[in-house]
Amino acid sequence: MTDTQTSEVLQLAIDLLSRESVTPEDAGCQPMMADYLAKLGFDIEPMIFEDTTNLWARRNGEGPLFCFAGHTDVVPAGKLQDWHTPPFEPTIIDGILHGRGAADMKGSLAAMLVATKRFVSKHPEHKGSIAYLITSDEEGPFINGTTRVIDTLEARNEKITWCIVGEPSSTARLGDVIKNGRRGSLTGDLYVQGIQGHVAYPQLADNPVHKAAPALAELASVTWDKGNEFFPPTSFQIANIDAGTGAPNVIPGELHVQFNFRYCTETHAADLKERVHNLFDKYGLDYRIDWVHNGSPFLTDHGKLLEATCEAIREVTGYDTDPQTSGGTSDGRFIAPTGAEVLELGPINATIHKVNECVSIRDLEILADCYEAIMEKLLC
């Protein structure tokens, strides 16, 4: 194992972390990565869509195609006084690298780059191709990021065979968990109309909160499906409720409720929409729902990528990994529908999106070793 305090993985991670790339800003991260990859024989293709910077880099033109996918953007740091070190001044404390994006997911990007360099140096004539799909819009609205790159690749029939997404999948130790699938996400913005009025004269008004409450209660109690061996049952959660003027003596004229489904492969988004509309129609509400489909569920329950990743983690760490589908969404949801096998492997996720985000430097070295071993198994 390399001296973690002077390793190339650490130096690359520090370079990336020092760039304030809050969504959708890239802050020069991708050009730095592109320069690194160009020296390894990659063809570099920036793809800029609206406010989003994307990078597609590929080495060799033959299949099968192994792809590293990730993002250079990070969530905002929040209140700076809550951080014990400046969020965009990477700091090492007792072998731990601190900074916004350390775990999610600039540390993974550094490990990918070093793993690729090591692999290409050992196997300059490797079979197949290696690619990078990097975006600056994963933490944001995800409109002009990975999904637009995939559309471009699909239009020219450029297919990814295997994809490792560097999201922080680990729980207690590096590699103990990989994500071999994710639930789908469907958001609804419900608007229920009523008639505004004085609370002392309810007969002259029509309270949309009162009218919608029974329907919402029923929605919250529905069993949508029972899940399966890979996914928990589909869940429904209300995220936001807004009504009224703020005055205690005014009956609101409109109710806005935002809710979300995290759904498994037993259910389709169209079915969920139909069931929700049927329920609100049953209650005779004057309403509309604006739907946003954030992504379909995906699952890689078998195949060469899963086998290679499990074997690589076992060989590098000495323990077995646990494939899971828990957690939120990732950009894997845009890649999997093309037919690619997709897994997520990255650092421990305990501090992601929190103040004082951090990652073990040694874990980044182990991660680079895992990434390299996966390429060995697939491309040699």
Kinemage of the C-alpha trace (Angstrom):
@kinemage 1
@onewidth
@group {chain A} dominant
@subgroup {mainchain}
@vectorlist {calphas} color= white
{ca met a 1} P 0.000 0.000 0.000
{ca thr a 2} L 1.278 3.470 -0.902
{ca asp a 3} L 2.161 6.005 1.800
{ca thr a 4} L -1.278 7.580 2.151
{ca gln a 5} L 0.051 10.995 3.149
{ca thr a 6} L 1.933 11.456 -0.141
{ca ser a 7} L -0.032 9.248 -2.527
{ca glu a 8} L -1.250 10.321 -5.942
{ca val a 9} L -4.818 9.462 -4.947
{ca leu a 10} L -4.574 11.934 -2.067
{ca gln a 11} L -3.030 14.673 -4.192
{ca leu a 12} L -5.725 14.336 -6.853
{ca ala a 13} L -8.444 14.348 -4.213
{ca ile a 14} L -7.016 17.522 -2.682
{ca asp a 15} L -6.899 19.173 -6.108
{ca leu a 16} L -10.542 18.328 -6.745
{ca leu a 17} L -11.733 19.281 -3.253
{ca ser a 18} L -10.097 22.692 -3.446
{ca arg a 19} L -12.395 23.608 -6.343
{ca glu a 20} L -15.736 25.085 -5.207
{ca ser a 21} L -17.900 23.168 -7.658
{ca val a 22} L -21.365 23.650 -6.173
{ca thr a 23} L -24.081 22.417 -8.575
{ca pro a 24} L -24.012 23.055 -11.508
{ca glu a 25} L -20.518 24.548 -11.396
{ca asp a 26} L -17.578 22.341 -12.355
{ca ala a 27} L -14.900 24.872 -11.320
{ca gly a 28} L -12.270 23.293 -13.556
{ca cys a 29} L -12.520 19.763 -12.178
{ca gln a 30} L -13.321 18.144 -15.514
{ca pro a 31} L -10.560 19.890 -17.478
{ca met a 32} L -8.111 18.662 -14.843
{ca met a 33} L -9.462 15.123 -15.205
{ca ala a 34} L -9.444 15.414 -19.004
{ca asp a 35} L -5.769 16.406 -19.027
{ca tyr a 36} L -4.940 13.435 -16.818
{ca leu a 37} L -6.867 11.013 -19.021
{ca ala a 38} L -5.534 12.436 -22.293
{ca lys a 39} L -2.029 11.483 -21.165
{ca leu a 40} L -3.289 7.901 -20.801
{ca gly a 41} L -4.535 7.773 -24.395
{ca phe a 42} L -8.153 8.807 -23.893
{ca asp a 43} L -10.073 10.738 -26.527
{ca ile a 44} L -11.659 13.707 -24.767
{ca glu a 45} L -15.150 14.952 -25.633
{ca pro a 46} L -16.610 17.760 -23.511
{ca met a 47} L -20.409 17.925 -23.669
{ca ile a 48} L -21.853 21.206 -22.421
{ca phe a 49} L -25.638 21.419 -22.205
{ca glu a 50} L -27.055 24.737 -20.990
{ca asp a 51} L -25.495 25.389 -17.547
{ca thr a 52} L -24.032 21.907 -17.133
{ca thr a 53} L -20.535 20.716 -17.959
{ca asn a 54} L -20.140 17.051 -18.881
{ca leu a 55} L -17.185 14.943 -19.922
{ca trp a 56} L -17.121 11.846 -22.088
{ca ala a 57} L -13.647 10.341 -22.383
{ca arg a 58} L -12.888 7.024 -24.056
{ca arg a 59} L -9.780 4.908 -24.590
{ca asn a 60} L -9.982 2.517 -27.569
{ca gly a 61} L -12.961 2.027 -29.791
{ca glu a 62} L -13.699 -1.649 -29.447
{ca gly a 63} L -16.180 -3.353 -27.150
{ca pro a 64} L -16.885 -4.343 -24.494
{ca leu a 65} L -16.942 -0.892 -22.912
{ca phe a 66} L -16.191 -0.444 -19.201
{ca cys a 67} L -17.223 2.966 -17.856
{ca phe a 68} L -16.534 4.935 -14.687
{ca ala a 69} L -19.411 7.335 -13.988
{ca gly a 70} L -19.510 10.150 -11.478
{ca his a 71} L -20.011 13.820 -10.752
{ca thr a 72} L -17.817 16.783 -9.940
{ca asp a 73} L -20.578 18.909 -8.417
{ca val a 74} L -21.220 19.028 -4.687
{ca val a 75} L -24.030 20.245 -2.466
{ca pro a 76} L -23.669 23.666 -0.794
{ca ala a 77} L -21.533 23.805 2.330
{ca gly a 78} L -24.217 25.436 4.454
{ca lys a 79} L -23.235 27.534 7.452
{ca leu a 80} L -19.470 27.933 7.405
{ca gln a 81} L -19.331 28.419 11.166
{ca asp a 82} L -20.583 24.851 11.608
{ca trp a 83} L -17.496 23.410 9.879
{ca his a 84} L -14.398 22.743 11.940
{ca thr a 85} L -12.289 23.240 8.793
{ca pro a 86} L -13.071 25.418 5.728
{ca pro a 87} L -15.172 23.220 3.397
{ca phe a 88} L -13.172 24.072 0.259
{ca glu a 89} L -9.744 24.008 1.888
{ca pro a 90} L -9.052 20.265 2.099
{ca thr a 91} L -7.511 19.427 5.456
{ca ile a 92} L -5.962 16.213 6.777
{ca ile a 93} L -6.560 15.323 10.423
{ca asp a 94} L -5.307 11.963 11.732
{ca gly a 95} L -5.434 10.283 8.326
{ca ile a 96} L -8.859 11.686 7.466
{ca leu a 97} L -9.373 14.077 4.557
{ca his a 98} L -11.967 16.783 5.301
{ca gly a 99} L -13.832 18.906 2.780
{ca arg a 100} L -17.088 19.202 0.881
{ca gly a 101} L -17.209 16.370 -1.643
{ca ala a 102} L -14.584 14.217 0.082
{ca ala a 103} L -16.951 11.237 0.199
{ca asp a 104} L -19.529 12.364 -2.345
{ca met a 105} L -17.736 11.930 -4.620
{ca lys a 106} L -14.439 13.572 -5.427
{ca gly a 107} L -12.526 10.955 -3.453
{ca ser a 108} L -13.971 8.314 -5.763
{ca leu a 109} L -12.963 10.316 -8.835
{ca ala a 110} L -9.364 10.473 -7.607
{ca ala a 111} L -9.370 6.711 -6.966
{ca met a 112} L -10.778 6.053 -10.451
{ca leu a 113} L -8.074 8.116 -12.134
{ca val a 114} L -5.215 6.423 -10.295
{ca ala a 115} L -6.699 2.958 -10.807
{ca thr a 116} L -6.986 3.659 -14.535
{ca lys a 117} L -3.412 4.918 -14.750
{ca arg a 118} L -2.083 1.821 -13.000
{ca phe a 119} L -4.164 -0.512 -15.137
{ca val a 120} L -3.253 1.115 -18.456
{ca ser a 121} L 0.427 1.164 -17.508
{ca lys a 122} L 0.339 -2.576 -16.860
{ca his a 123} L -1.971 -3.429 -19.777
{ca pro a 124} L -1.547 -0.864 -22.573
{ca glu a 125} L -3.093 -3.333 -25.042
{ca his a 126} L -6.043 -4.313 -22.833
{ca lys a 127} L -9.118 -5.709 -24.487
{ca gly a 128} L -12.221 -3.584 -24.928
{ca ser a 129} L -12.490 0.089 -23.992
{ca ile a 130} L -12.459 2.262 -20.880
{ca ala a 131} L -14.607 5.382 -20.601
{ca tyr a 132} L -15.471 8.152 -18.165
{ca leu a 133} L -18.913 9.749 -17.964
{ca ile a 134} L -18.660 12.744 -15.638
{ca thr a 135} L -21.238 15.471 -14.996
{ca ser a 136} L -21.562 18.653 -12.938
{ca asp a 137} L -25.312 18.219 -12.425
{ca glu a 138} L -25.950 15.168 -10.270
{ca glu a 139} L -26.799 16.967 -7.037
{ca gly a 140} L -29.085 19.432 -8.820
{ca pro a 141} L -32.070 19.109 -11.173
{ca phe a 142} L -30.256 16.400 -13.240
{ca ile a 143} L -31.741 17.739 -16.486
{ca asn a 144} L -28.619 18.530 -18.502
{ca gly a 145} L -26.196 16.042 -17.008
{ca thr a 146} L -25.815 12.293 -17.365
{ca thr a 147} L -29.213 11.860 -18.992
{ca arg a 148} L -28.218 14.214 -21.862
{ca val a 149} L -24.883 12.462 -22.329
{ca ile a 150} L -26.644 9.093 -22.485
{ca asp a 151} L -29.080 10.495 -25.066
{ca thr a 152} L -26.096 11.566 -27.168
{ca leu a 153} L -24.398 8.189 -26.873
{ca glu a 154} L -27.607 6.329 -27.671
{ca ala a 155} L -28.168 8.471 -30.780
{ca arg a 156} L -24.849 7.255 -32.179
{ca asn a 157} L -25.285 3.709 -30.844
{ca glu a 158} L -22.349 3.954 -28.447
{ca lys a 159} L -23.176 1.378 -25.798
{ca ile a 160} L -21.788 0.967 -22.282
{ca thr a 161} L -21.370 -2.686 -21.289
{ca trp a 162} L -20.375 -2.310 -17.634
{ca cys a 163} L -20.544 0.783 -15.451
{ca ile a 164} L -19.187 1.531 -11.980
{ca val a 165} L -20.724 4.640 -10.405
{ca gly a 166} L -18.514 6.051 -7.671
{ca glu a 167} L -21.302 6.966 -5.257
{ca pro a 168} L -20.486 6.417 -1.555
{ca ser a 169} L -22.003 2.960 -1.100
{ca ser a 170} L -20.049 1.701 1.917
{ca thr a 171} L -21.530 1.677 5.412
{ca ala a 172} L -19.065 0.627 8.130
{ca arg a 173} L -15.924 -0.198 6.141
{ca leu a 174} L -14.807 0.307 2.566
{ca gly a 175} L -16.551 -2.110 0.221
{ca asp a 176} L -18.855 -3.734 2.763
{ca val a 177} L -21.854 -2.643 0.662
{ca ile a 178} L -22.292 -2.076 -3.057
{ca lys a 179} L -25.476 -0.882 -4.693
{ca asn a 180} L -26.662 -3.237 -7.398
{ca gly a 181} L -29.895 -1.363 -7.953
{ca arg a 182} L -31.958 1.613 -6.880
{ca arg a 183} L -35.636 2.294 -6.410
{ca gly a 184} L -37.525 4.527 -8.794
{ca ser a 185} L -38.628 7.998 -7.706
{ca leu a 186} L -41.894 9.731 -8.602
{ca thr a 187} L -42.854 13.143 -7.205
{ca gly a 188} L -46.325 14.652 -7.274
{ca asp a 189} L -47.307 18.278 -6.649
{ca leu a 190} L -50.971 18.209 -5.659
{ca tyr a 191} L -53.102 21.368 -5.803
{ca val a 192} L -56.584 21.173 -4.291
{ca gln a 193} L -58.914 24.108 -4.897
{ca gly a 194} L -61.332 25.543 -2.374
{ca ile a 195} L -62.935 28.909 -1.615
{ca gln a 196} L -61.160 31.350 0.684
{ca gly a 197} L -63.166 32.907 3.488
{ca his a 198} L -63.429 33.943 7.117
{ca val a 199} L -63.080 31.161 9.666
{ca ala a 200} L -66.171 32.513 11.461
{ca tyr a 201} L -68.275 31.987 8.331
{ca pro a 202} L -67.306 28.518 7.057
{ca gln a 203} L -70.613 28.218 5.234
{ca leu a 204} L -69.373 30.915 2.864
{ca ala a 205} L -66.074 29.184 2.153
{ca asp a 206} L -64.799 25.762 1.094
{ca asn a 207} L -61.745 24.520 3.004
{ca pro a 208} L -59.493 22.438 0.710
{ca val a 209} L -57.469 21.152 3.684
{ca his a 210} L -60.541 19.582 5.261
{ca lys a 211} L -61.657 18.150 1.942
{ca ala a 212} L -58.284 16.619 1.084
{ca ala a 213} L -57.383 15.273 4.521
{ca pro a 214} L -59.324 11.973 4.211
{ca ala a 215} L -57.815 11.283 0.789
{ca leu a 216} L -54.297 11.996 2.063
{ca ala a 217} L -54.862 9.761 5.065
{ca glu a 218} L -55.928 6.946 2.776
{ca leu a 219} L -52.908 7.495 0.523
{ca ala a 220} L -50.620 7.204 3.532
{ca ser a 221} L -52.184 3.866 4.506
{ca val a 222} L -52.175 2.149 1.087
{ca thr a 223} L -50.017 -0.931 0.548
{ca trp a 224} L -48.718 -0.299 -2.942
{ca asp a 225} L -46.896 -3.598 -3.320
{ca lys a 226} L -45.008 -6.086 -1.168
{ca gly a 227} L -41.576 -5.577 -2.679
{ca asn a 228} L -39.451 -8.560 -3.673
{ca glu a 229} L -36.195 -10.277 -2.791
{ca phe a 230} L -34.180 -7.285 -3.987
{ca phe a 231} L -36.369 -4.303 -3.043
{ca pro a 232} L -38.468 -3.226 -0.053
{ca pro a 233} L -42.138 -2.375 -0.677
{ca thr a 234} L -42.932 0.849 -2.485
{ca ser a 235} L -43.239 3.762 -0.059
{ca phe a 236} L -45.324 6.948 -0.112
{ca gln a 237} L -44.277 10.010 1.867
{ca ile a 238} L -45.641 13.545 2.103
{ca ala a 239} L -42.740 15.993 1.956
{ca asn a 240} L -44.384 19.431 2.080
{ca ile a 241} L -47.800 20.920 2.847
{ca asp a 242} L -48.712 24.540 2.236
{ca ala a 243} L -52.041 26.349 2.617
{ca gly a 244} L -53.432 29.578 3.972
{ca thr a 245} L -52.249 33.160 4.250
{ca gly a 246} L -50.537 32.851 7.609
{ca ala a 247} L -53.443 34.528 9.371
{ca pro a 248} L -55.392 32.434 11.922
{ca asn a 249} L -58.772 33.751 10.803
{ca val a 250} L -58.631 32.949 7.062
{ca ile a 251} L -59.809 29.706 5.477
{ca pro a 252} L -57.339 28.869 2.683
{ca gly a 253} L -58.419 28.873 -0.925
{ca glu a 254} L -55.854 26.340 -2.118
{ca leu a 255} L -53.883 23.445 -0.660
{ca his a 256} L -50.511 22.406 -2.042
{ca val a 257} L -49.102 19.018 -1.062
{ca gln a 258} L -45.830 17.617 -2.375
{ca phe a 259} L -45.368 13.875 -2.068
{ca asn a 260} L -42.952 11.243 -3.297
{ca phe a 261} L -42.996 7.563 -4.146
{ca arg a 262} L -39.863 5.423 -3.905
{ca tyr a 263} L -40.974 2.433 -5.888
{ca cys a 264} L -39.611 -0.997 -6.653
{ca thr a 265} L -39.638 -3.186 -9.741
{ca glu a 266} L -43.033 -4.619 -8.758
{ca thr a 267} L -44.693 -1.320 -9.714
{ca his a 268} L -44.626 1.108 -12.634
{ca ala a 269} L -44.868 4.891 -12.462
{ca ala a 270} L -47.947 4.887 -14.706
{ca asp a 271} L -49.728 2.503 -12.321
{ca leu a 272} L -48.936 4.708 -9.327
{ca lys a 273} L -50.276 7.775 -11.105
{ca glu a 274} L -53.482 5.989 -12.070
{ca arg a 275} L -54.116 4.732 -8.542
{ca val a 276} L -53.553 8.184 -7.048
{ca his a 277} L -55.905 9.841 -9.529
{ca asn a 278} L -58.562 7.191 -8.914
{ca leu a 279} L -58.363 7.850 -5.192
{ca phe a 280} L -58.702 11.625 -5.480
{ca asp a 281} L -61.511 11.236 -7.995
{ca lys a 282} L -63.318 9.033 -5.480
{ca tyr a 283} L -63.335 11.884 -2.993
{ca gly a 284} L -64.687 14.346 -5.563
{ca leu a 285} L -61.898 16.873 -5.166
{ca asp a 286} L -61.227 19.812 -7.469
{ca tyr a 287} L -57.552 19.167 -7.997
{ca arg a 288} L -54.614 18.792 -10.316
{ca ile a 289} L -51.320 16.930 -9.937
{ca asp a 290} L -48.068 17.955 -11.600
{ca trp a 291} L -45.911 14.852 -11.873
{ca val a 292} L -42.118 14.642 -12.053
{ca his a 293} L -40.645 11.230 -12.787
{ca asn a 294} L -37.132 11.303 -11.343
{ca gly a 295} L -36.106 7.863 -12.570
{ca ser a 296} L -37.150 4.233 -12.933
{ca pro a 297} L -35.840 1.450 -10.697
{ca phe a 298} L -32.922 -0.594 -11.962
{ca leu a 299} L -31.297 -3.829 -10.875
{ca thr a 300} L -28.102 -5.680 -11.744
{ca asp a 301} L -28.720 -9.008 -10.004
{ca his a 302} L -26.271 -11.070 -12.068
{ca gly a 303} L -23.598 -10.750 -14.735
{ca lys a 304} L -19.866 -10.292 -15.176
{ca leu a 305} L -19.720 -6.883 -13.497
{ca leu a 306} L -21.351 -8.074 -10.275
{ca glu a 307} L -19.162 -11.162 -10.217
{ca ala a 308} L -15.966 -9.202 -10.897
{ca thr a 309} L -16.779 -6.543 -8.296
{ca cys a 310} L -17.575 -9.039 -5.543
{ca glu a 311} L -14.375 -10.986 -6.295
{ca ala a 312} L -12.262 -7.820 -6.420
{ca ile a 313} L -13.513 -6.535 -3.074
{ca arg a 314} L -12.921 -9.928 -1.479
{ca glu a 315} L -9.369 -10.122 -2.829
{ca val a 316} L -8.437 -6.559 -1.852
{ca thr a 317} L -10.160 -6.311 1.540
{ca gly a 318} L -10.438 -9.925 2.686
{ca tyr a 319} L -14.179 -9.784 3.292
{ca asp a 320} L -17.360 -10.197 1.261
{ca thr a 321} L -19.506 -7.336 0.061
{ca asp a 322} L -23.281 -7.096 0.404
{ca pro a 323} L -25.232 -5.988 -2.709
{ca gln a 324} L -28.132 -3.736 -1.678
{ca thr a 325} L -30.727 -1.498 -3.334
{ca ser a 326} L -31.439 0.808 -0.385
{ca gly a 327} L -30.972 4.562 -0.376
{ca gly a 328} L -31.861 7.306 -2.797
{ca thr a 329} L -31.410 7.633 -6.526
{ca ser a 330} L -28.198 7.974 -8.520
{ca asp a 331} L -27.249 8.652 -12.118
{ca gly a 332} L -27.132 4.898 -12.594
{ca arg a 333} L -30.853 5.195 -13.319
{ca phe a 334} L -30.043 6.905 -16.620
{ca ile a 335} L -27.377 4.397 -17.640
{ca ala a 336} L -29.045 1.084 -16.779
{ca pro a 337} L -31.983 1.445 -19.247
{ca thr a 338} L -29.489 1.287 -22.139
{ca gly a 339} L -28.784 -2.334 -21.250
{ca ala a 340} L -25.623 -1.701 -19.236
{ca glu a 341} L -24.789 -3.612 -16.073
{ca val a 342} L -24.523 -0.922 -13.382
{ca leu a 343} L -23.126 -1.018 -9.833
{ca glu a 344} L -22.221 1.649 -7.298
{ca leu a 345} L -19.002 1.344 -5.284
{ca gly a 346} L -17.543 4.151 -3.236
{ca pro a 347} L -16.468 5.326 0.236
{ca ile a 348} L -18.312 5.214 3.543
{ca asn a 349} L -21.406 7.404 3.340
{ca ala a 350} L -21.727 8.464 7.008
{ca thr a 351} L -20.831 12.130 6.399
{ca ile a 352} L -22.227 12.821 2.932
{ca his a 353} L -24.259 16.037 2.586
{ca lys a 354} L -23.331 16.920 6.185
{ca val a 355} L -21.060 19.580 7.634
{ca asn a 356} L -17.534 18.295 8.209
{ca glu a 357} L -17.791 15.781 5.361
{ca cys a 358} L -14.717 13.570 5.338
{ca val a 359} L -13.159 10.350 4.069
{ca ser a 360} L -10.359 8.062 5.190
{ca ile a 361} L -7.266 8.504 3.017
{ca arg a 362} L -6.480 4.813 3.425
{ca asp a 363} L -9.992 3.977 2.225
{ca leu a 364} L -9.349 5.930 -0.967
{ca glu a 365} L -6.232 3.840 -1.562
{ca ile a 366} L -8.203 0.643 -1.002
{ca leu a 367} L -10.913 1.914 -3.326
{ca ala a 368} L -8.341 2.540 -6.066
{ca asp a 369} L -7.097 -1.025 -5.594
{ca cys a 370} L -10.669 -2.347 -5.904
{ca tyr a 371} L -11.318 -0.344 -9.062
{ca glu a 372} L -8.085 -1.587 -10.607
{ca ala a 373} L -8.887 -5.206 -9.708
{ca ile a 374} L -12.321 -4.915 -11.325
{ca met a 375} L -10.756 -3.720 -14.585
{ca glu a 376} L -8.232 -6.580 -14.386
{ca lys a 377} L -11.074 -9.085 -14.222
{ca leu a 378} L -13.131 -7.547 -17.020
{ca leu a 379} L -10.542 -6.276 -19.505
{ca cys a 380} L -7.674 -8.795 -19.308
